[in-house]
Amino acid sequence: MLLDTSVYLDVLQGRTPEAVDNLLTYRLCHHSAVCLAELSHVFGRLDPAHPTMKSVLKAVAGTIEDIPAHRLHAPDATAWGRAGMLAGLLFRLSHLPKGEGHERRFLNDALIFQQAGLLGATVLTGNVGDFDYLSQLVPSVRVIFYRPVTGLRPQG
């Protein structure tokens, strides 16, 4: 499996369903440098004066440190080229307004999606909206979808 950024965020926030926790425990997980960039982005973006900033950054840093280097993959030129076209197509078909960050989001999602295809891996994501469209455009790439848990999960 290749994890989407939504997985890391949902794990950190305790919002993954039990079935996803089991997948993460018992399946081989690959990681994308795209997700690494999305996760590390908070180190520059978060307000240093915010009272929870230190704990958030500590949790994110721990998550990044737990990624095994031999399972971290950077997109190659093929993935970038295909992802660019796919993200452009997705943006055009979505009819979303320009200049609101949708293009960058679609490009990152398309990069992760294309990487999975090139690795022969399955994407694991809680981002049903974007990855559902991507999987309809390129049905040969496998995706496992989940819905994040809302509220408190029962402890067991």
Backbone as CSV, one residue per row, in Angstrom:
resi,resn,N_x,N_y,N_z,CA_x,CA_y,CA_z,C_x,C_y,C_z
1,MET,0.842,-1.178,0.000,0.000,0.000,0.000,0.881,1.233,0.000
2,LEU,0.405,2.266,-0.659,1.026,3.586,-0.616,0.047,4.496,0.118
3,LEU,0.506,5.106,1.187,-0.378,5.905,2.026,-0.538,7.317,1.481
4,ASP,-1.766,7.800,1.490,-2.062,9.191,1.182,-1.880,9.999,2.466
5,THR,-1.672,11.282,2.340,-1.484,12.154,3.502,-2.660,12.088,4.464
6,SER,-3.851,11.876,3.957,-5.026,11.791,4.828,-4.873,10.694,5.875
7,VAL,-4.166,9.625,5.538,-3.983,8.513,6.476,-3.161,8.978,7.679
8,TYR,-2.053,9.662,7.426,-1.210,10.143,8.519,-2.004,11.079,9.436
9,LEU,-2.743,11.989,8.818,-3.505,12.968,9.598,-4.599,12.292,10.413
10,ASP,-5.282,11.329,9.809,-6.351,10.629,10.526,-5.793,9.774,11.666
11,VAL,-4.633,9.154,11.444,-4.004,8.383,12.520,-3.643,9.317,13.670
12,LEU,-3.033,10.452,13.353,-2.634,11.403,14.398,-3.831,11.918,15.198
13,GLN,-4.969,12.014,14.542,-6.167,12.545,15.191,-7.082,11.444,15.718
14,GLY,-6.652,10.185,15.627,-7.450,9.068,16.126,-8.744,8.866,15.362
15,ARG,-8.726,9.148,14.051,-9.945,9.069,13.247,-9.949,7.918,12.258
16,THR,-9.013,6.972,12.391,-9.014,5.847,11.456,-9.915,4.738,11.976
17,PRO,-10.705,4.146,11.092,-11.519,2.994,11.497,-10.616,1.814,11.867
18,GLU,-11.151,0.889,12.626,-10.387,-0.278,13.054,-9.832,-1.065,11.863
19,ALA,-10.604,-1.161,10.790,-10.136,-1.900,9.610,-8.879,-1.249,9.024
20,VAL,-8.801,0.061,9.042,-7.612,0.767,8.548,-6.443,0.524,9.495
21,ASP,-6.691,0.586,10.799,-5.628,0.288,11.764,-5.063,-1.105,11.527
22,ASN,-5.923,-2.065,11.231,-5.467,-3.431,10.948,-4.623,-3.477,9.674
23,LEU,-5.057,-2.772,8.636,-4.264,-2.719,7.402,-2.877,-2.140,7.669
24,LEU,-2.833,-1.069,8.443,-1.556,-0.420,8.734,-0.651,-1.310,9.579
25,THR,-1.246,-2.171,10.386,-0.480,-3.078,11.236,0.045,-4.278,10.456
26,TYR,-0.777,-4.832,9.574,-0.448,-6.121,8.964,-0.035,-6.065,7.497
27,ARG,-0.101,-4.923,6.868,0.283,-4.812,5.456,1.564,-3.991,5.310
28,LEU,2.290,-4.263,4.248,3.501,-3.516,3.934,3.104,-2.125,3.439
29,CYS,3.626,-1.102,4.082,3.259,0.276,3.726,4.440,0.985,3.079
30,HIS,4.160,1.630,1.951,5.117,2.489,1.279,4.684,3.927,1.520
31,HIS,5.642,4.839,1.397,5.389,6.240,1.706,5.868,7.090,0.538
32,SER,5.163,8.180,0.287,5.491,9.072,-0.813,6.171,10.333,-0.292
33,ALA,7.189,10.782,-1.009,7.838,12.045,-0.675,6.845,13.202,-0.792
34,VAL,5.792,13.029,-1.567,4.737,14.047,-1.669,4.072,14.213,-0.299
35,CYS,3.771,13.112,0.357,3.171,13.168,1.700,4.153,13.763,2.695
36,LEU,5.427,13.426,2.562,6.446,14.000,3.428,6.432,15.531,3.308
37,ALA,6.326,16.039,2.092,6.267,17.491,1.883,4.995,18.078,2.487
38,GLU,3.872,17.391,2.296,2.616,17.897,2.857,2.660,17.896,4.381
39,LEU,3.257,16.885,4.976,3.362,16.835,6.430,4.341,17.884,6.958
40,SER,5.502,18.006,6.327,6.520,18.940,6.818,6.144,20.401,6.567
41,HIS,5.194,20.623,5.695,4.700,21.973,5.397,4.245,22.691,6.667
42,VAL,3.708,21.956,7.644,3.194,22.575,8.874,4.299,23.246,9.680
43,PHE,5.551,22.803,9.527,6.644,23.407,10.288,6.870,24.863,9.896
44,GLY,6.551,25.212,8.681,6.656,26.607,8.259,5.341,27.357,8.338
45,ARG,4.247,26.652,8.224,2.935,27.296,8.133,2.318,27.634,9.479
46,LEU,2.511,26.791,10.485,1.825,27.005,11.762,2.335,28.253,12.478
47,ASP,1.434,28.915,13.171,1.741,30.113,13.943,2.546,29.722,15.184
48,PRO,3.782,30.200,15.301,4.607,29.830,16.450,4.009,30.248,17.794
49,ALA,3.114,31.217,17.790,2.513,31.686,19.036,1.306,30.860,19.460
50,HIS,0.833,29.970,18.596,-0.351,29.177,18.936,-0.012,28.221,20.079
51,PRO,-0.895,28.096,21.071,-0.579,27.289,22.257,-0.368,25.792,21.993
52,THR,-0.953,25.241,20.952,-0.790,23.802,20.694,0.294,23.502,19.652
53,MET,0.969,24.549,19.161,1.926,24.360,18.077,3.012,23.353,18.423
54,LYS,3.609,23.449,19.604,4.718,22.552,19.958,4.282,21.092,19.985
55,SER,3.103,20.817,20.528,2.648,19.420,20.589,2.301,18.888,19.200
56,VAL,1.728,19.735,18.357,1.406,19.326,16.991,2.692,19.015,16.224
57,LEU,3.671,19.906,16.320,4.929,19.696,15.603,5.661,18.465,16.129
58,LYS,5.585,18.211,17.418,6.218,17.015,17.984,5.566,15.753,17.415
59,ALA,4.240,15.744,17.329,3.525,14.581,16.784,3.857,14.372,15.309
60,VAL,3.887,15.451,14.546,4.203,15.349,13.111,5.651,14.899,12.930
61,ALA,6.558,15.452,13.711,7.969,15.056,13.615,8.134,13.572,13.933
62,GLY,7.429,13.093,14.943,7.487,11.668,15.271,6.985,10.792,14.147
63,THR,5.924,11.247,13.501,5.370,10.504,12.364,6.378,10.440,11.221
64,ILE,7.004,11.565,10.933,7.994,11.613,9.846,9.196,10.731,10.191
65,GLU,9.637,10.776,11.432,10.790,9.961,11.851,10.490,8.469,11.775
66,ASP,9.222,8.091,11.887,8.835,6.672,11.837,8.788,6.112,10.413
67,ILE,8.918,6.961,9.405,8.888,6.489,8.014,10.239,5.844,7.689
68,PRO,10.246,4.555,7.370,11.518,3.902,7.026,12.056,4.448,5.696
69,ALA,13.311,4.829,5.691,13.917,5.427,4.488,13.801,4.517,3.269
70,HIS,13.897,3.205,3.478,13.847,2.282,2.338,12.422,2.089,1.794
71,ARG,11.429,2.662,2.467,10.044,2.591,1.985,9.519,3.962,1.555
72,LEU,10.406,4.953,1.510,10.041,6.309,1.093,10.432,6.501,-0.368
73,HIS,9.447,6.856,-1.194,9.665,6.953,-2.640,9.374,8.360,-3.145
74,ALA,10.273,8.869,-3.958,10.061,10.157,-4.617,9.495,9.906,-6.008
75,PRO,8.575,10.757,-6.462,8.033,10.575,-7.809,9.134,10.751,-8.864
76,ASP,9.112,9.909,-9.878,10.068,10.058,-10.967,9.454,10.922,-12.076
77,ALA,10.212,11.119,-13.137,9.762,11.988,-14.226,8.469,11.479,-14.863
78,THR,8.321,10.180,-14.956,7.090,9.607,-15.527,5.893,9.956,-14.655
79,ALA,6.034,9.780,-13.349,4.934,10.109,-12.432,4.579,11.591,-12.510
80,TRP,5.600,12.454,-12.537,5.338,13.901,-12.634,4.599,14.244,-13.929
81,GLY,5.043,13.678,-15.034,4.398,13.980,-16.315,2.951,13.520,-16.361
82,ARG,2.724,12.291,-15.958,1.353,11.760,-15.951,0.474,12.507,-14.950
83,ALA,1.046,12.809,-13.773,0.275,13.497,-12.727,-0.118,14.905,-13.174
84,GLY,0.770,15.574,-13.875,0.451,16.920,-14.365,-0.752,16.905,-15.294
85,MET,-0.739,15.976,-16.229,-1.876,15.870,-17.155,-3.152,15.470,-16.420
86,LEU,-3.037,14.512,-15.527,-4.197,14.021,-14.791,-4.784,15.108,-13.883
87,ALA,-3.911,15.861,-13.213,-4.375,16.947,-12.337,-5.057,18.045,-13.149
88,GLY,-4.498,18.361,-14.308,-5.122,19.365,-15.170,-6.495,18.919,-15.640
89,LEU,-6.603,17.661,-16.027,-7.887,17.116,-16.456,-8.893,17.134,-15.309
90,LEU,-8.456,16.714,-14.144,-9.329,16.699,-12.977,-9.805,18.113,-12.631
91,PHE,-8.903,19.086,-12.697,-9.291,20.462,-12.394,-10.300,20.987,-13.419
92,ARG,-10.031,20.722,-14.690,-10.950,21.197,-15.740,-12.330,20.577,-15.587
93,LEU,-12.378,19.268,-15.309,-13.661,18.585,-15.185,-14.418,18.951,-13.910
94,SER,-13.701,19.423,-12.898,-14.342,19.747,-11.619,-15.041,21.099,-11.625
95,HIS,-14.679,21.960,-12.576,-15.269,23.304,-12.687,-15.082,24.129,-11.418
96,LEU,-14.001,23.877,-10.675,-13.710,24.659,-9.472,-13.062,25.985,-9.861
97,PRO,-13.188,27.003,-9.016,-12.594,28.304,-9.347,-11.069,28.256,-9.307
98,LYS,-10.451,29.026,-10.198,-8.989,29.108,-10.249,-8.482,29.929,-9.064
99,GLY,-7.229,29.682,-8.697,-6.566,30.499,-7.700,-6.931,30.215,-6.252
100,GLU,-7.565,29.095,-5.969,-7.937,28.771,-4.590,-7.203,27.540,-4.063
101,GLY,-6.147,27.134,-4.753,-5.323,26.029,-4.271,-5.744,24.648,-4.737
102,HIS,-6.830,24.573,-5.505,-7.301,23.252,-5.949,-6.301,22.586,-6.890
103,GLU,-5.660,23.385,-7.750,-4.707,22.805,-8.703,-3.560,22.106,-7.980
104,ARG,-3.010,22.734,-6.942,-1.901,22.141,-6.181,-2.362,20.873,-5.467
105,ARG,-3.555,20.934,-4.875,-4.096,19.754,-4.189,-4.260,18.596,-5.169
106,PHE,-4.823,18.900,-6.345,-5.014,17.853,-7.350,-3.674,17.308,-7.841
107,LEU,-2.678,18.177,-7.987,-1.371,17.714,-8.449,-0.749,16.775,-7.414
108,ASN,-0.814,17.135,-6.144,-0.262,16.261,-5.107,-0.986,14.922,-5.075
109,ASP,-2.309,14.951,-5.145,-3.080,13.703,-5.146,-2.757,12.866,-6.380
110,ALA,-2.655,13.515,-7.532,-2.343,12.790,-8.773,-0.937,12.198,-8.722
111,LEU,0.002,12.895,-8.074,1.361,12.351,-7.927,1.352,11.080,-7.082
112,ILE,0.661,11.125,-5.961,0.559,9.947,-5.098,-0.109,8.806,-5.860
113,PHE,-1.174,9.123,-6.552,-1.928,8.142,-7.340,-1.041,7.512,-8.416
114,GLN,-0.309,8.337,-9.150,0.568,7.827,-10.207,1.722,7.013,-9.626
115,GLN,2.266,7.462,-8.502,3.330,6.692,-7.852,2.843,5.297,-7.508
116,ALA,1.649,5.214,-6.948,1.093,3.905,-6.593,1.007,3.027,-7.837
117,GLY,0.509,3.586,-8.914,0.402,2.816,-10.149,1.751,2.310,-10.632
118,LEU,2.766,3.159,-10.582,4.093,2.774,-11.048,4.767,1.766,-10.110
119,LEU,4.437,1.845,-8.817,4.985,0.888,-7.840,4.229,-0.434,-7.830
120,GLY,3.046,-0.449,-8.461,2.187,-1.623,-8.379,1.520,-1.725,-7.022
121,ALA,1.393,-0.595,-6.353,0.808,-0.550,-5.014,-0.631,-0.055,-5.080
122,THR,-1.328,-0.215,-3.979,-2.693,0.275,-3.814,-2.649,1.505,-2.925
123,VAL,-3.331,2.572,-3.323,-3.404,3.774,-2.489,-4.396,3.509,-1.355
124,LEU,-4.016,3.885,-0.140,-4.929,3.892,0.997,-5.224,5.348,1.306
125,THR,-6.518,5.716,1.304,-6.876,7.124,1.493,-8.240,7.292,2.136
126,GLY,-8.353,8.359,2.896,-9.639,8.806,3.408,-10.188,9.939,2.565
127,ASN,-9.441,10.333,1.536,-9.843,11.409,0.622,-10.652,10.797,-0.518
128,VAL,-11.877,10.457,-0.206,-12.731,9.750,-1.164,-13.012,10.614,-2.391
129,GLY,-13.298,11.887,-2.174,-13.691,12.753,-3.286,-12.671,12.792,-4.414
130,ASP,-11.446,13.220,-4.111,-10.436,13.382,-5.159,-9.988,12.043,-5.737
131,PHE,-9.730,11.065,-4.887,-9.203,9.791,-5.380,-10.263,8.960,-6.091
132,ASP,-11.535,9.174,-5.788,-12.588,8.499,-6.550,-12.569,8.989,-7.994
133,TYR,-12.457,10.298,-8.168,-12.373,10.847,-9.531,-11.127,10.338,-10.247
134,LEU,-9.982,10.335,-9.537,-8.750,9.842,-10.154,-8.888,8.385,-10.577
135,SER,-9.506,7.565,-9.731,-9.646,6.143,-10.069,-10.638,5.920,-11.203
136,GLN,-11.567,6.854,-11.396,-12.461,6.753,-12.549,-11.729,7.127,-13.835
137,LEU,-10.800,8.075,-13.738,-10.038,8.489,-14.918,-8.980,7.452,-15.295
138,VAL,-8.395,6.790,-14.286,-7.374,5.756,-14.521,-7.747,4.549,-13.656
139,PRO,-8.664,3.711,-14.143,-9.158,2.604,-13.319,-8.141,1.498,-13.049
140,SER,-7.006,1.516,-13.701,-6.009,0.461,-13.478,-5.252,0.630,-12.161
141,VAL,-5.306,1.823,-11.563,-4.654,2.043,-10.275,-5.663,1.714,-9.175
142,ARG,-5.232,0.849,-8.260,-6.126,0.397,-7.184,-6.125,1.389,-6.020
143,VAL,-7.305,1.562,-5.423,-7.458,2.469,-4.285,-8.337,1.800,-3.234
144,ILE,-7.920,1.895,-1.981,-8.757,1.479,-0.854,-9.231,2.756,-0.171
145,PHE,-10.539,2.921,-0.120,-11.132,4.099,0.492,-11.628,3.772,1.893
146,TYR,-11.606,4.759,2.759,-12.252,4.638,4.058,-12.828,5.995,4.435
147,ARG,-13.762,5.968,5.322,-14.325,7.205,5.871,-13.753,7.395,7.270
148,PRO,-13.192,8.576,7.560,-12.676,8.819,8.915,-13.783,8.697,9.953
149,VAL,-13.401,8.203,11.117,-14.326,8.052,12.231,-14.549,9.423,12.854
150,THR,-15.800,9.735,13.136,-16.098,10.976,13.832,-16.457,10.658,15.270
151,GLY,-16.095,11.531,16.168,-16.361,11.262,17.583,-15.337,10.314,18.147
152,LEU,-15.569,9.858,19.336,-14.621,8.969,20.006,-14.883,7.525,19.621
153,ARG,-13.797,6.795,19.350,-13.899,5.368,19.070,-13.935,4.621,20.380
154,PRO,-14.683,3.530,20.415,-14.666,2.707,21.626,-13.279,2.085,21.813
155,GLN,-12.781,2.095,23.013,-11.481,1.489,23.317,-11.678,-0.004,23.555
156,GLY,-10.804,-0.806,23.020,-11.020,-2.241,23.208,-9.791,-2.953,23.115
